[in-house]
Amino acid sequence: MKGLIAAGVVLAGAGVLALAKEEPMADRVFEMRTYVASPGKMDALHARFRDHTNTLFVKHGMELVGYWTPTAGENADLTLIYILAHKSEAAAKASWDAFRNDPDWQKARADSEKDGVKLAAKVESRFLKPTDYSPMK
């Protein structure tokens, strides 16, 4: 009997996962952000993301997809690229507004830039929507 109940739970769970895969969020967007660190600030930028920013992103409804550094190219040693997922562009705006106004973020930013030098010399953001054949939606 326990085996039948366990099998039923597994099958029910699989059905929920199948539904989730079949019905992706229609307005979901990904945000690719590229940071070029100020000279000498790359380690501090990584530390701020590792120790503070990631937790705050999640707190404000942003989904962490991944973080990368280029292996070659101009400013490769100063560049951080990451991707977030949002329910929609409107949700992204609301999340960013809440994040920027969060006292924990304001303190983390101030503490990491107490020498008066911003950690990122340049920040670029681009919203991406998945294609109909993209495995990630």
WOGI-V125647 format. One record per residue. N is the residue number from 1. PHI is phi in radians with two decimals (NA if undefined). Layout:
n->N phi->PHI
n->N phi->PHI
//
This chain:
n->1 phi->NA
n->2 phi->-1.05
n->3 phi->-1.09
n->4 phi->-1.17
n->5 phi->-1.13
n->6 phi->-1.08
n->7 phi->-1.10
n->8 phi->-1.11
n->9 phi->-1.12
n->10 phi->-1.10
n->11 phi->-1.13
n->12 phi->-1.09
n->13 phi->-1.09
n->14 phi->-1.11
n->15 phi->-1.13
n->16 phi->-1.10
n->17 phi->-1.10
n->18 phi->-1.10
n->19 phi->-1.08
n->20 phi->-1.10
n->21 phi->-1.26
n->22 phi->-1.34
n->23 phi->-2.12
n->24 phi->-1.18
n->25 phi->-1.14
n->26 phi->-1.08
n->27 phi->-1.73
n->28 phi->-1.02
n->29 phi->-2.28
n->30 phi->-1.95
n->31 phi->-2.09
n->32 phi->-1.74
n->33 phi->-2.10
n->34 phi->-2.13
n->35 phi->-1.99
n->36 phi->-1.90
n->37 phi->-1.23
n->38 phi->-1.14
n->39 phi->-0.91
n->40 phi->1.39
n->41 phi->-1.98
n->42 phi->-1.10
n->43 phi->-1.06
n->44 phi->-1.17
n->45 phi->-1.13
n->46 phi->-1.03
n->47 phi->-1.10
n->48 phi->-1.15
n->49 phi->-1.13
n->50 phi->-1.08
n->51 phi->-1.65
n->52 phi->-2.38
n->53 phi->-1.08
n->54 phi->-0.98
n->55 phi->-1.07
n->56 phi->-1.25
n->57 phi->-1.00
n->58 phi->-1.09
n->59 phi->-0.95
n->60 phi->-1.77
n->61 phi->1.47
n->62 phi->-1.65
n->63 phi->-1.67
n->64 phi->-1.38
n->65 phi->-1.70
n->66 phi->3.09
n->67 phi->-2.27
n->68 phi->-2.48
n->69 phi->-2.18
n->70 phi->-1.15
n->71 phi->-1.58
n->72 phi->-2.79
n->73 phi->1.89
n->74 phi->-1.05
n->75 phi->1.02
n->76 phi->-0.96
n->77 phi->-1.29
n->78 phi->-2.01
n->79 phi->-1.90
n->80 phi->-2.19
n->81 phi->-2.12
n->82 phi->-2.49
n->83 phi->-2.22
n->84 phi->-2.00
n->85 phi->-1.99
n->86 phi->-2.31
n->87 phi->-1.11
n->88 phi->-2.95
n->89 phi->-1.16
n->90 phi->-1.14
n->91 phi->-1.13
n->92 phi->-1.07
n->93 phi->-1.06
n->94 phi->-1.12
n->95 phi->-1.12
n->96 phi->-1.12
n->97 phi->-1.06
n->98 phi->-1.12
n->99 phi->-1.05
n->100 phi->-1.09
n->101 phi->-1.58
n->102 phi->-1.28
n->103 phi->-1.02
n->104 phi->-1.15
n->105 phi->-1.17
n->106 phi->-1.03
n->107 phi->-1.21
n->108 phi->-1.06
n->109 phi->-1.13
n->110 phi->-1.07
n->111 phi->-1.10
n->112 phi->-1.36
n->113 phi->-2.10
n->114 phi->-1.14
n->115 phi->-1.46
n->116 phi->1.54
n->117 phi->-1.92
n->118 phi->-1.15
n->119 phi->-1.21
n->120 phi->-1.89
n->121 phi->-1.40
n->122 phi->-2.61
n->123 phi->-2.32
n->124 phi->-2.16
n->125 phi->-2.29
n->126 phi->-2.50
n->127 phi->-1.52
n->128 phi->-2.23
n->129 phi->-1.99
n->130 phi->-1.25
n->131 phi->-1.32
n->132 phi->-1.15
n->133 phi->-1.85
n->134 phi->-1.25
n->135 phi->-1.23
n->136 phi->-1.94
n->137 phi->-2.24
//
